[in-house]
Every structure is written in structure tokens, then in C-alpha cells.
Amino acid sequence: MPELVSNFKPAWWLPGPHLPTIWGKMGRRIAPVHDRLERIATPDGDHVTLVRMGTITRGVPHLLILHGLEAKITAKYAHGLLEQARRLGWSGDMLMFRSCDGEVNRARRFYHSGETTDLELVVRRLTTEHPDLQLVMCGVSLGGNVLLKWLGEHGAEVPAQVRRTAAVSVPYDLEAGARLMEHGFARLYVRHFLATLVAKTTRKLELYPDLCDATKLRAARSFFDFDDALTGPVHGFTGAHEYYHQSSSIHFIRDIRVPTLLMNARNDPFLPPTVLETVRGLAKDNSQLFIEFPPTGGHVGWVTGQPWAARYFMEERVIEWLSTGS
């Protein structure tokens, strides 16, 4: 486990863990850079959507991004990554998990932190259609957990076209993160996410009236409540505990066989810092994992520069890593 020294210098005007976390979503302005959307049918009669930029070209890296919880097609950090890739002449895609493309998906299920079959479907399609593909991947937050779990599940069987990967602001231990966010300022984040999750599920109940207990759903005030009422049972788990245990990427990272950057801020308000110490210990014997845990940055924050010329260190750093491995 090589540990990398980060040269991130936090913006003086966004101190602490919460301001950089919120700025990226609320204060940043960036135009989407994709040029088309493509629907991909899934074996269960549903679909996922690829947000696509450019044309895959032999000998040129292609970036695949996995987004975070309840992201939209216009997710700013994703388009920041795609813009960095475009400057290098790369092509890129963002995989929109089921129900995140603006449609209520048709299947009984949704997406979740441990669901890797749709990622497997997309990777196998890309590598089959483009045998010479140079695929690099970045998972952010929930998408980072999905990516690491998929890499660990497949180990040495990951397609050879997958050259390098990066996982950013990962909630390695889902239950530890969910419990942390039941307290203090973090409850505002939970309220924000639950508003869209509950609304989406309410619309899904029109298709599947027995999907979950609607009373428990409306009463949910924490991620644990929501996952115990919906995510766990709908996706084959007994409840939130089993869902968290079986889906947490912390149980899979030792089996990763692709060079992978693990990038988390130690002041990430979505995860106890003790979890990152556990990750460090688990990763120490895996030469394919490269840890970069700067002390600050928040959750998918890492803002640097001046208020009138803000820069987004994570996006620059991830593309640097994926292009050079340094």
C-alpha cells in the first residue's frame, strides 16, 4: 500500500468540513459537457443511462464515472472530471444508476451502494464493443463504494482493458457513516437526500403498491430508517444491518488487483475518521492500492484557489492519477 502525500491546499474562504462540501453543489457554476444520452437495456426489462462525451478512439483513454447518491445528469463534479478528460483528448461516460436519469425506472428495484450488476453490464459492453479500449474509472461517494466492491468481487478477473481506477470520498463502512449522520449538522444532509429518495419511492409505489410500508417510509428520519424500510428489503436483505454489512466496500478492498487511488479527506463529514484508519490497515498489504487521505477537503469538496478563481483539486488530481499513475 503506497501512501501518497497530498499537495492539496484548502481554500481559506471555505474553512472546515461543511463549507467545501456545500460549495461544490450550491455555489459552483459549470456547464455540462456531454453531447448525448444513451439508454442501455438491462436483462430484467429495465434500463440504465450513459451520459456520453466524445467518441471512443483506439489508443486514447476512456473515462467511466460512477456518481454519488441521488446525483443528476448535470452533476457538477462529474462534468468537472469530464472536462478535465476532454482537455486531454479523452472520451468519457457517466453511468446513471437506475432512477437517477430523471425517470422512475420500471423494475421493482432501485440502485444502492452495493449493487454492481449494472456496472458489470456496462463494463462488459464497453470492452466487448471496443477490445482495444483503455478504460479508466472514477467512483465518487456511493459510486466509489460500488466501484471498489466490483473491483474486489472480480479480483484478477476484471477485464484487462481496465487500466487504472480512483475512488473518491468513499463511505467504506456504510453503517458507521449512516450512524454518524444521525447527529449534528450532518442531519441536514440526510434531510436533503431523504426528500428526493422518499419522493421517488412514493412514485414507485404507484407501480408496486406492496413495495414497502408507506407509513415507515414517510416516518424515516435517517438513512438507517430509510434503508431498513426500503433499500434492504427491496434488494433481498433482511434490513439495513445486513444491507450495510454485505455492501460495504471495506470488506472487498484487499482483493482489488487494479491500480487504484483511494482519496478521502480525513474531515469528511459523511464518515468517521476511524474508518479511514481501518482502511489504511486493511490496504497495507495490497500493492495495488494507493492511499491519499489529506486532512481537509470535506465530502467531494477539495476546493482551492480564490473565491473569484476557484479550482477543484479532486478532479485535477484524479485525472492526473488516471493518466500517469503518479
N, C-alpha and C positions, 0 to 999 in steps of 0.2 A: 504494500500500500504506500506508494509515494504520496507524501503530503506536500502540497504546493503552498507557497507563501503568496497571499493575495496582495496586489498593489492597489486595491480599492481605496479611494479617498472619499468619504461621505460628504454630501453637500452640507455645508454649515447651516443652511437655511431650512433644513429638514432634519432636526435632531430626533433621536430616539427611534423606537421601532415602528411607531404607528404612522407618523407623517410621511416617510418614504413609501410605506405600504399603500397609503391612501392616495398619495400624489399620482402614482402611476396610473390609477384608474380614473381619478376625478380631475386632476389638473393637467395631465398631459394631452397634447394635441398631435395626432399623427393620422395621415390619410392611409386607408387600406391600399395595399399594393398588389392584391391578387387580380387576375384577369378573367377568371371563370370559376364556376362551381361544377362539381361532377358528383352525381349520385352513384353509389355502388350498392347493388342489391346484396343482401345477406341471405344465408341459407334458410333462415326462418321466415322469409317473406317480408322482411323489413328493409331498412337501408341505413347507410352512413353517408356522410357528405365529405368530399375533399374540397378544400379551399385551395385553388391551384394558381401557381405563379410560374410563368415561363414554360419552356419545353425541355424535357429530359434529353440531355446530349451526352453521347459517349465520351468518357474521359473527364467529365465535369461533375463535381459533387451535386447531389440532390438532397435537399434538407426536408425531413419529415418532422413536423411539430405535433406534439400532443398537449392539449390545453388543460387548464385547470378547471375547478368546479364552476359550473354554470357559465362558462365563457361563451361569448358570441362570435359570430363570423368576423366581427371587427375588432377582436381582442387586441389591445394596443401592444402588449409585449410580443405577441405572435407576429404582428406586422412589423414591429421593430426588428425582430430576428430575420424575417423575410427580406426586409430592406437591406440589412447587413449582408445577407447572402446574395442578393441581386447585385450589389456593388462589386462582388467578386465574380459575377457572371454565372452564378449558380441558378438552378431552378429550385422550386420548393412547394411543399404542400402542408396544410394543416388538416389533420383528421378531426372532424367534428363528431364527438361522441353522440350516440343516439339521443334525440330530443333537443340537442343544442344548436341545431341549424335553423331554428325558428319554427319547426314543425313538431307537433306531438307525434312521436313515432307510433307505428301501428302495432308492433308486437307488445305482448304483455309486460315485458321487461323494460328497464331503462339502461343507464350506464352506471358504473360505480368504480371505486378506487382499485378494485382487484380484477376487473373484467378485462381480459386480454384477448378474447377470441376475435374481436373486431380488428384489433391491431394486427393480429396474426393474419387475418384475411387480407388486409391492405398490404402488409409487407410481402406476403407471398404473391399477390397480384403484381405489385411493382417489380419484384425480382424475376417473375416469370416473363412478364412483358418486356423487361429490359435486362437480359442476362449479364450485360456488362455494367450494370448500374453501380455507381459509387454512392451508397446510401449512408448518410449521416443523420442522426436523430437527436432531438431535444424534447424532453418531457418537462413540463412546468407544473409544480404543485401536485394536484391529483394526477395529472398526466405523467409526472415524474415517477410517482408510485407505480402507475400502470407500466411504464417503460421498464423500470428496474425489476418488477415482478416478472414481466415477459422475458427479459434477458436471463434472469435466474432460472425460470422454468425450463427454458430451452438450452441453457448452457452452451456446450460446444456445437449444438445443432442449429444455432442461429445461422441464417443464410450468410454465406461468405461475403456477399455484397454489402453487408452491414459493417462499415469500416470503423466508425467511432460514434460514441453517444455521450450525451450530457443530461444530467438530471438536476433540476433547479428547485430549491425551496420545497423539498420533498417531505411529506408527512410520514416518515418512515414507520412510526408506531401510531396507528390510526386511533386507538383508544386513548393513548396518552394525549394526543393532540385534541381529541374531542373533549376530554375531561378538562384540559387546561382552558378551553374556550368557553367553559361554563361560568367563568369568573371574570370580573373586572371589565375593562374596556372591550375585551375580545367578544363580549356578548353582543356588541353592535355588529360585528362581522357576521356572527351567527344569525342575527335577526335579518340582515341583508340577504344572506343566502337562502334562509328558510322562506322568505317571501316568494321567491321565484320557484323554489322546489315544491312548496305546498300548492301554489297556483297551478303549476304544471301537472302535479299529481291529481289535483281536483279535475282538471280537464280529462286526464286519462281515466278517471272513474266513470266518465260518460261512456267510454268504450268497454270498460271492465268494472262493473259496479261492485264486484267482490274482490277487487284488487287489494284493499286493505280496510282497516277500520277507520272510517272517515272521522269519527269522533276523536280517536287517538291522534290522527294526522293533524287535525285542527288544534289540538292541545299541545303539540310539540313545541318546546321552547329551547331545545338543544339539539345538536347533531345526534347525540345518543338517542334522544326521544324519536327523532325522525327515522334514524336507521333501524331502531327497534320496531317501529310501526310499519315501515315500508321497505327500505333497502334490503335488510336482512331477509325477511320472509319472502319477498317477491323474487329474490335471486337465489333461493334454495338454502338459506342459512336459517338456523333456529331463531336468530335475533341479532342484535347489534354486537354482542360479545363474540359470537362465532364469526360473524362477518369481519369484524376488525382483526381477529386473530388470523384468519385464513388469508386475508387480503393485504396485510401489512408487508411492505417490501423489505422490512428489516430482516425477515425470515428467508429472503431469497438472494441477498447481495453477495454472499460468499460463493455462489455458483455462477456468477457472471464471468463470461470469457471474452468479452469485447472491451477494448479500452474505453473506460467510462469516467467522466468527470462528475463528481458529487459536489455540488455547490449549494451551500446553505449558509445563511447568516446566523451567527450564534444568538442574536437578539430577535430571531423570527418569532413574532407573537402568536404564531399558529402551532408552535411545538416547544415542549420543554427542552432547555439546553442539555439536560442529562441524556436525552435520547441521542443527540449527536455524539456524545462521548461513547455511548454504546455502539453506535455505528462505526466510530473510529476503531474501537476494539475488534469488532467483527471483521472489519475490512483489512486489518493489518497484515494478514497472510495472503491477500489476493493482490497480485502484482498488476492486475488489470484495472484496479480502482485507484483513482487519483482524487484525493480529498482537498477541497478548498473551502474552508469554513472561516471567513473573515468575521471579526467581532460584531460588525454592524451591517446594516443593509435592509433590515425588515423582511417582509414576505413579498417576494418578487418586486423588490424595490430597487436598491442599489443605484440611487440617483447620485450623480456627481456633477460638478461644474457650478455655474452661476444661475440664478433664477431666470435670467434672460437668455441663457445658453445651456440649458440642462442637457446632460448626457446620461445614457443608460448603460452602466458598466456591464451588467449581466449579459446583455445582447452582444456587445463587442467581445466580451471575454469568451462566451460560448462559441461564437463563430471562429475566433482565434484558435480555440482548443480544437474544434472540429476540423479546421483546415491544416493545423500544424501539429497538434498533439502536445504542444509545449505548455 
